[in-house]
Amino acid sequence: MLFSILLSFLAVIQPISCWGTLGHRTIAYLAEKYLTAESQRFVDILLVNNRGYDFSDASLFADKVKDSRNYTEQWHWIGMLTCGAVVEVT
């Protein structure tokens, strides 16, 4: 019962709190662990830089530029088809 209440609370509060920097970085680090070798090479080519930026830094890009580059706002959200309903993932 307590678990259900906590889960319900988190489901309601999640859209309000959003992912934040830590959440974006955490998901990026986890996603990177599951890349195939070919995908990892492709990402390495895309993210080549001399500033020490990594995969998790790329996950923050959309949040960093959405206010200064209004045309990029639509890049920040992804619509997913889940069980016949479109779910907006931010």
Rosetta blueprint (number, residue, H / E / L):
1 M L
2 L H
3 F H
4 S H
5 I H
6 L H
7 L H
8 S H
9 F H
10 L H
11 A H
12 V H
13 I H
14 Q H
15 P H
16 I H
17 S H
18 C L
19 W L
20 G H
21 T H
22 L H
23 G H
24 H H
25 R H
26 T H
27 I H
28 A H
29 Y H
30 L H
31 A H
32 E H
33 K H
34 Y L
35 L L
36 T L
37 A H
38 E H
39 S H
40 Q H
41 R H
42 F H
43 V H
44 D H
45 I H
46 L H
47 L L
48 V L
49 N L
50 N L
51 R L
52 G L
53 Y L
54 D L
55 F H
56 S H
57 D H
58 A H
59 S L
60 L L
61 F H
62 A H
63 D H
64 K H
65 V H
66 K L
67 D L
68 S L
69 R L
70 N H
71 Y H
72 T H
73 E H
74 Q H
75 W H
76 H L
77 W L
78 I E
79 G E
80 M E
81 L E
82 T E
83 C L
84 G L
85 A E
86 V E
87 V E
88 E E
89 V E
90 T L
